[in-house]
């Protein structure tokens, strides 16, 4: 079965809602499992729970079939997302354009050509869909 992973902020921002909207559409279209991921940074220690994340998402989108809600703690958002994408063996990752820009900056430190789509396809064998909040 196809797996879609979508990292979001909590509380849901305008960008997170747009990204999540696309991820829900893709998951429904492909009859896929959906993992909604929030990274709770150690340095912020906001203590976000899966229940809070699920309630926020369902308040916006209603109950989602085959959805899994995950809160991971980490020092770097991008690294924690990549770890979750690998652990889930995701087929599709839906990220916001802001997140894609941060990933590009992070990868620029290690690579000459930080093309996040190519990097994820080659290293994790998944498709990346980038969403802009303004459509």
PyMOL commands that place a pseudoatom at each C-alpha (Angstrom):
pseudoatom trace, name=CA, resn=UNK, resi=1, chain=A, elem=C, hetatm=0, pos=[0.000, 0.000, 0.000]
pseudoatom trace, name=CA, resn=UNK, resi=2, chain=A, elem=C, hetatm=0, pos=[1.177, 3.514, -0.788]
pseudoatom trace, name=CA, resn=UNK, resi=3, chain=A, elem=C, hetatm=0, pos=[2.377, 5.625, 2.162]
pseudoatom trace, name=CA, resn=UNK, resi=4, chain=A, elem=C, hetatm=0, pos=[2.159, 9.404, 2.240]
pseudoatom trace, name=CA, resn=UNK, resi=5, chain=A, elem=C, hetatm=0, pos=[4.025, 11.426, 4.887]
pseudoatom trace, name=CA, resn=UNK, resi=6, chain=A, elem=C, hetatm=0, pos=[3.214, 15.071, 5.544]
pseudoatom trace, name=CA, resn=UNK, resi=7, chain=A, elem=C, hetatm=0, pos=[5.159, 17.132, 8.091]
pseudoatom trace, name=CA, resn=UNK, resi=8, chain=A, elem=C, hetatm=0, pos=[3.137, 19.950, 9.695]
pseudoatom trace, name=CA, resn=UNK, resi=9, chain=A, elem=C, hetatm=0, pos=[3.493, 22.620, 12.345]
pseudoatom trace, name=CA, resn=UNK, resi=10, chain=A, elem=C, hetatm=0, pos=[1.426, 22.645, 15.507]
pseudoatom trace, name=CA, resn=UNK, resi=11, chain=A, elem=C, hetatm=0, pos=[-0.722, 24.562, 15.901]
pseudoatom trace, name=CA, resn=UNK, resi=12, chain=A, elem=C, hetatm=0, pos=[-1.517, 24.285, 12.211]
pseudoatom trace, name=CA, resn=UNK, resi=13, chain=A, elem=C, hetatm=0, pos=[-0.315, 27.301, 10.257]
pseudoatom trace, name=CA, resn=UNK, resi=14, chain=A, elem=C, hetatm=0, pos=[-1.735, 28.522, 6.944]
pseudoatom trace, name=CA, resn=UNK, resi=15, chain=A, elem=C, hetatm=0, pos=[1.148, 26.732, 5.207]
pseudoatom trace, name=CA, resn=UNK, resi=16, chain=A, elem=C, hetatm=0, pos=[0.568, 23.513, 7.162]
pseudoatom trace, name=CA, resn=UNK, resi=17, chain=A, elem=C, hetatm=0, pos=[-3.147, 23.524, 6.297]
pseudoatom trace, name=CA, resn=UNK, resi=18, chain=A, elem=C, hetatm=0, pos=[-2.356, 23.952, 2.582]
pseudoatom trace, name=CA, resn=UNK, resi=19, chain=A, elem=C, hetatm=0, pos=[0.252, 21.174, 2.690]
pseudoatom trace, name=CA, resn=UNK, resi=20, chain=A, elem=C, hetatm=0, pos=[-2.065, 18.885, 4.627]
pseudoatom trace, name=CA, resn=UNK, resi=21, chain=A, elem=C, hetatm=0, pos=[-4.924, 19.586, 2.224]
pseudoatom trace, name=CA, resn=UNK, resi=22, chain=A, elem=C, hetatm=0, pos=[-2.764, 18.375, -0.678]
pseudoatom trace, name=CA, resn=UNK, resi=23, chain=A, elem=C, hetatm=0, pos=[-1.533, 15.331, 1.279]
pseudoatom trace, name=CA, resn=UNK, resi=24, chain=A, elem=C, hetatm=0, pos=[-5.114, 14.334, 2.135]
pseudoatom trace, name=CA, resn=UNK, resi=25, chain=A, elem=C, hetatm=0, pos=[-6.097, 14.721, -1.536]
pseudoatom trace, name=CA, resn=UNK, resi=26, chain=A, elem=C, hetatm=0, pos=[-3.141, 12.593, -2.688]
pseudoatom trace, name=CA, resn=UNK, resi=27, chain=A, elem=C, hetatm=0, pos=[-3.807, 9.918, -0.048]
pseudoatom trace, name=CA, resn=UNK, resi=28, chain=A, elem=C, hetatm=0, pos=[-7.477, 9.676, -1.027]
pseudoatom trace, name=CA, resn=UNK, resi=29, chain=A, elem=C, hetatm=0, pos=[-6.684, 9.651, -4.735]
pseudoatom trace, name=CA, resn=UNK, resi=30, chain=A, elem=C, hetatm=0, pos=[-4.180, 6.811, -4.318]
pseudoatom trace, name=CA, resn=UNK, resi=31, chain=A, elem=C, hetatm=0, pos=[-6.040, 4.977, -1.538]
pseudoatom trace, name=CA, resn=UNK, resi=32, chain=A, elem=C, hetatm=0, pos=[-2.914, 5.441, 0.585]
pseudoatom trace, name=CA, resn=UNK, resi=33, chain=A, elem=C, hetatm=0, pos=[-2.009, 5.442, 4.253]
pseudoatom trace, name=CA, resn=UNK, resi=34, chain=A, elem=C, hetatm=0, pos=[-1.309, 8.941, 5.572]
pseudoatom trace, name=CA, resn=UNK, resi=35, chain=A, elem=C, hetatm=0, pos=[1.183, 9.848, 8.289]
pseudoatom trace, name=CA, resn=UNK, resi=36, chain=A, elem=C, hetatm=0, pos=[0.785, 13.345, 9.718]
pseudoatom trace, name=CA, resn=UNK, resi=37, chain=A, elem=C, hetatm=0, pos=[4.097, 14.259, 11.340]
pseudoatom trace, name=CA, resn=UNK, resi=38, chain=A, elem=C, hetatm=0, pos=[4.955, 17.056, 13.733]
pseudoatom trace, name=CA, resn=UNK, resi=39, chain=A, elem=C, hetatm=0, pos=[8.513, 17.580, 14.979]
pseudoatom trace, name=CA, resn=UNK, resi=40, chain=A, elem=C, hetatm=0, pos=[8.640, 18.889, 18.547]
pseudoatom trace, name=CA, resn=UNK, resi=41, chain=A, elem=C, hetatm=0, pos=[12.072, 20.435, 18.942]
pseudoatom trace, name=CA, resn=UNK, resi=42, chain=A, elem=C, hetatm=0, pos=[14.022, 19.559, 22.088]
pseudoatom trace, name=CA, resn=UNK, resi=43, chain=A, elem=C, hetatm=0, pos=[15.109, 23.168, 22.459]
pseudoatom trace, name=CA, resn=UNK, resi=44, chain=A, elem=C, hetatm=0, pos=[11.477, 24.387, 22.362]
pseudoatom trace, name=CA, resn=UNK, resi=45, chain=A, elem=C, hetatm=0, pos=[10.049, 21.521, 24.431]
pseudoatom trace, name=CA, resn=UNK, resi=46, chain=A, elem=C, hetatm=0, pos=[6.431, 22.379, 23.653]
pseudoatom trace, name=CA, resn=UNK, resi=47, chain=A, elem=C, hetatm=0, pos=[5.234, 18.933, 24.683]
pseudoatom trace, name=CA, resn=UNK, resi=48, chain=A, elem=C, hetatm=0, pos=[2.846, 18.506, 21.759]
pseudoatom trace, name=CA, resn=UNK, resi=49, chain=A, elem=C, hetatm=0, pos=[0.945, 15.213, 21.949]
pseudoatom trace, name=CA, resn=UNK, resi=50, chain=A, elem=C, hetatm=0, pos=[-0.441, 12.952, 19.244]
pseudoatom trace, name=CA, resn=UNK, resi=51, chain=A, elem=C, hetatm=0, pos=[-3.921, 13.620, 20.611]
pseudoatom trace, name=CA, resn=UNK, resi=52, chain=A, elem=C, hetatm=0, pos=[-3.496, 17.383, 20.214]
pseudoatom trace, name=CA, resn=UNK, resi=53, chain=A, elem=C, hetatm=0, pos=[-2.177, 16.945, 16.694]
pseudoatom trace, name=CA, resn=UNK, resi=54, chain=A, elem=C, hetatm=0, pos=[-5.022, 14.608, 15.741]
pseudoatom trace, name=CA, resn=UNK, resi=55, chain=A, elem=C, hetatm=0, pos=[-7.674, 16.954, 17.176]
pseudoatom trace, name=CA, resn=UNK, resi=56, chain=A, elem=C, hetatm=0, pos=[-6.231, 19.947, 15.293]
pseudoatom trace, name=CA, resn=UNK, resi=57, chain=A, elem=C, hetatm=0, pos=[-6.128, 18.047, 11.997]
pseudoatom trace, name=CA, resn=UNK, resi=58, chain=A, elem=C, hetatm=0, pos=[-9.611, 16.580, 12.411]
pseudoatom trace, name=CA, resn=UNK, resi=59, chain=A, elem=C, hetatm=0, pos=[-11.011, 20.015, 13.342]
pseudoatom trace, name=CA, resn=UNK, resi=60, chain=A, elem=C, hetatm=0, pos=[-9.836, 21.227, 9.905]
pseudoatom trace, name=CA, resn=UNK, resi=61, chain=A, elem=C, hetatm=0, pos=[-10.414, 18.126, 7.760]
pseudoatom trace, name=CA, resn=UNK, resi=62, chain=A, elem=C, hetatm=0, pos=[-12.752, 15.835, 9.694]
pseudoatom trace, name=CA, resn=UNK, resi=63, chain=A, elem=C, hetatm=0, pos=[-11.825, 12.234, 10.544]
pseudoatom trace, name=CA, resn=UNK, resi=64, chain=A, elem=C, hetatm=0, pos=[-9.266, 10.834, 8.119]
pseudoatom trace, name=CA, resn=UNK, resi=65, chain=A, elem=C, hetatm=0, pos=[-9.342, 7.202, 7.036]
pseudoatom trace, name=CA, resn=UNK, resi=66, chain=A, elem=C, hetatm=0, pos=[-6.027, 5.316, 7.398]
pseudoatom trace, name=CA, resn=UNK, resi=67, chain=A, elem=C, hetatm=0, pos=[-4.326, 8.280, 9.053]
pseudoatom trace, name=CA, resn=UNK, resi=68, chain=A, elem=C, hetatm=0, pos=[-1.579, 7.990, 11.617]
pseudoatom trace, name=CA, resn=UNK, resi=69, chain=A, elem=C, hetatm=0, pos=[-0.487, 10.889, 13.800]
pseudoatom trace, name=CA, resn=UNK, resi=70, chain=A, elem=C, hetatm=0, pos=[3.141, 11.047, 14.879]
pseudoatom trace, name=CA, resn=UNK, resi=71, chain=A, elem=C, hetatm=0, pos=[4.994, 13.507, 17.102]
pseudoatom trace, name=CA, resn=UNK, resi=72, chain=A, elem=C, hetatm=0, pos=[8.776, 13.099, 17.048]
pseudoatom trace, name=CA, resn=UNK, resi=73, chain=A, elem=C, hetatm=0, pos=[11.269, 14.968, 19.169]
pseudoatom trace, name=CA, resn=UNK, resi=74, chain=A, elem=C, hetatm=0, pos=[14.484, 16.167, 17.622]
pseudoatom trace, name=CA, resn=UNK, resi=75, chain=A, elem=C, hetatm=0, pos=[17.092, 18.906, 17.424]
pseudoatom trace, name=CA, resn=UNK, resi=76, chain=A, elem=C, hetatm=0, pos=[16.713, 19.555, 13.684]
pseudoatom trace, name=CA, resn=UNK, resi=77, chain=A, elem=C, hetatm=0, pos=[13.311, 19.521, 12.010]
pseudoatom trace, name=CA, resn=UNK, resi=78, chain=A, elem=C, hetatm=0, pos=[14.670, 18.513, 8.612]
pseudoatom trace, name=CA, resn=UNK, resi=79, chain=A, elem=C, hetatm=0, pos=[16.769, 15.636, 9.935]
pseudoatom trace, name=CA, resn=UNK, resi=80, chain=A, elem=C, hetatm=0, pos=[13.892, 14.302, 12.041]
pseudoatom trace, name=CA, resn=UNK, resi=81, chain=A, elem=C, hetatm=0, pos=[11.559, 14.438, 9.033]
pseudoatom trace, name=CA, resn=UNK, resi=82, chain=A, elem=C, hetatm=0, pos=[14.070, 12.546, 6.880]
pseudoatom trace, name=CA, resn=UNK, resi=83, chain=A, elem=C, hetatm=0, pos=[14.420, 9.888, 9.592]
pseudoatom trace, name=CA, resn=UNK, resi=84, chain=A, elem=C, hetatm=0, pos=[10.643, 9.449, 9.750]
pseudoatom trace, name=CA, resn=UNK, resi=85, chain=A, elem=C, hetatm=0, pos=[10.322, 9.301, 5.962]
pseudoatom trace, name=CA, resn=UNK, resi=86, chain=A, elem=C, hetatm=0, pos=[12.964, 6.554, 5.898]
pseudoatom trace, name=CA, resn=UNK, resi=87, chain=A, elem=C, hetatm=0, pos=[11.429, 4.657, 8.828]
pseudoatom trace, name=CA, resn=UNK, resi=88, chain=A, elem=C, hetatm=0, pos=[7.961, 4.801, 7.241]
pseudoatom trace, name=CA, resn=UNK, resi=89, chain=A, elem=C, hetatm=0, pos=[9.388, 3.767, 3.868]
pseudoatom trace, name=CA, resn=UNK, resi=90, chain=A, elem=C, hetatm=0, pos=[7.244, 6.547, 2.436]
pseudoatom trace, name=CA, resn=UNK, resi=91, chain=A, elem=C, hetatm=0, pos=[6.337, 6.519, -1.220]
pseudoatom trace, name=CA, resn=UNK, resi=92, chain=A, elem=C, hetatm=0, pos=[5.305, 10.170, -1.250]
pseudoatom trace, name=CA, resn=UNK, resi=93, chain=A, elem=C, hetatm=0, pos=[6.315, 13.129, 0.918]
pseudoatom trace, name=CA, resn=UNK, resi=94, chain=A, elem=C, hetatm=0, pos=[4.218, 16.275, 0.758]
pseudoatom trace, name=CA, resn=UNK, resi=95, chain=A, elem=C, hetatm=0, pos=[6.075, 19.337, 2.023]
pseudoatom trace, name=CA, resn=UNK, resi=96, chain=A, elem=C, hetatm=0, pos=[5.418, 23.039, 2.035]
pseudoatom trace, name=CA, resn=UNK, resi=97, chain=A, elem=C, hetatm=0, pos=[7.550, 25.346, -0.065]
pseudoatom trace, name=CA, resn=UNK, resi=98, chain=A, elem=C, hetatm=0, pos=[8.990, 26.873, 3.119]
pseudoatom trace, name=CA, resn=UNK, resi=99, chain=A, elem=C, hetatm=0, pos=[10.124, 23.438, 4.295]
pseudoatom trace, name=CA, resn=UNK, resi=100, chain=A, elem=C, hetatm=0, pos=[11.634, 22.693, 0.885]
pseudoatom trace, name=CA, resn=UNK, resi=101, chain=A, elem=C, hetatm=0, pos=[13.679, 25.899, 1.121]
pseudoatom trace, name=CA, resn=UNK, resi=102, chain=A, elem=C, hetatm=0, pos=[15.014, 24.910, 4.552]
pseudoatom trace, name=CA, resn=UNK, resi=103, chain=A, elem=C, hetatm=0, pos=[15.933, 21.454, 3.250]
pseudoatom trace, name=CA, resn=UNK, resi=104, chain=A, elem=C, hetatm=0, pos=[17.773, 23.018, 0.324]
pseudoatom trace, name=CA, resn=UNK, resi=105, chain=A, elem=C, hetatm=0, pos=[19.801, 25.203, 2.706]
pseudoatom trace, name=CA, resn=UNK, resi=106, chain=A, elem=C, hetatm=0, pos=[20.614, 22.206, 4.879]
pseudoatom trace, name=CA, resn=UNK, resi=107, chain=A, elem=C, hetatm=0, pos=[21.658, 20.060, 1.891]
pseudoatom trace, name=CA, resn=UNK, resi=108, chain=A, elem=C, hetatm=0, pos=[23.748, 22.887, 0.431]
pseudoatom trace, name=CA, resn=UNK, resi=109, chain=A, elem=C, hetatm=0, pos=[26.144, 22.313, 3.330]
pseudoatom trace, name=CA, resn=UNK, resi=110, chain=A, elem=C, hetatm=0, pos=[26.785, 18.770, 2.103]
pseudoatom trace, name=CA, resn=UNK, resi=111, chain=A, elem=C, hetatm=0, pos=[26.132, 18.785, -1.635]
pseudoatom trace, name=CA, resn=UNK, resi=112, chain=A, elem=C, hetatm=0, pos=[27.097, 20.904, -4.627]
pseudoatom trace, name=CA, resn=UNK, resi=113, chain=A, elem=C, hetatm=0, pos=[23.577, 20.851, -6.100]
pseudoatom trace, name=CA, resn=UNK, resi=114, chain=A, elem=C, hetatm=0, pos=[20.956, 20.722, -3.343]
pseudoatom trace, name=CA, resn=UNK, resi=115, chain=A, elem=C, hetatm=0, pos=[17.964, 19.516, -5.364]
pseudoatom trace, name=CA, resn=UNK, resi=116, chain=A, elem=C, hetatm=0, pos=[15.737, 18.147, -2.606]
pseudoatom trace, name=CA, resn=UNK, resi=117, chain=A, elem=C, hetatm=0, pos=[13.514, 16.220, -5.026]
pseudoatom trace, name=CA, resn=UNK, resi=118, chain=A, elem=C, hetatm=0, pos=[16.464, 14.369, -6.582]
pseudoatom trace, name=CA, resn=UNK, resi=119, chain=A, elem=C, hetatm=0, pos=[18.090, 13.784, -3.176]
pseudoatom trace, name=CA, resn=UNK, resi=120, chain=A, elem=C, hetatm=0, pos=[14.942, 12.237, -1.689]
pseudoatom trace, name=CA, resn=UNK, resi=121, chain=A, elem=C, hetatm=0, pos=[14.218, 10.165, -4.792]
pseudoatom trace, name=CA, resn=UNK, resi=122, chain=A, elem=C, hetatm=0, pos=[17.761, 8.774, -4.861]
pseudoatom trace, name=CA, resn=UNK, resi=123, chain=A, elem=C, hetatm=0, pos=[18.347, 8.328, -1.125]
pseudoatom trace, name=CA, resn=UNK, resi=124, chain=A, elem=C, hetatm=0, pos=[14.865, 7.402, 0.030]
pseudoatom trace, name=CA, resn=UNK, resi=125, chain=A, elem=C, hetatm=0, pos=[13.193, 6.294, -3.205]
pseudoatom trace, name=CA, resn=UNK, resi=126, chain=A, elem=C, hetatm=0, pos=[10.156, 8.527, -2.797]
pseudoatom trace, name=CA, resn=UNK, resi=127, chain=A, elem=C, hetatm=0, pos=[8.289, 11.232, -4.652]
pseudoatom trace, name=CA, resn=UNK, resi=128, chain=A, elem=C, hetatm=0, pos=[8.261, 14.745, -3.245]
pseudoatom trace, name=CA, resn=UNK, resi=129, chain=A, elem=C, hetatm=0, pos=[5.294, 17.046, -3.769]
pseudoatom trace, name=CA, resn=UNK, resi=130, chain=A, elem=C, hetatm=0, pos=[5.938, 20.684, -2.842]
pseudoatom trace, name=CA, resn=UNK, resi=131, chain=A, elem=C, hetatm=0, pos=[2.955, 22.861, -1.954]
pseudoatom trace, name=CA, resn=UNK, resi=132, chain=A, elem=C, hetatm=0, pos=[2.701, 26.645, -1.867]
pseudoatom trace, name=CA, resn=UNK, resi=133, chain=A, elem=C, hetatm=0, pos=[0.286, 28.070, 0.704]
pseudoatom trace, name=CA, resn=UNK, resi=134, chain=A, elem=C, hetatm=0, pos=[-1.008, 30.606, -1.810]
pseudoatom trace, name=CA, resn=UNK, resi=135, chain=A, elem=C, hetatm=0, pos=[-1.966, 27.878, -4.244]
for i in range(1, 135): cmd.bond("trace and resi %d" % i, "trace and resi %d" % (i + 1))
show_as sticks, trace
zoom trace
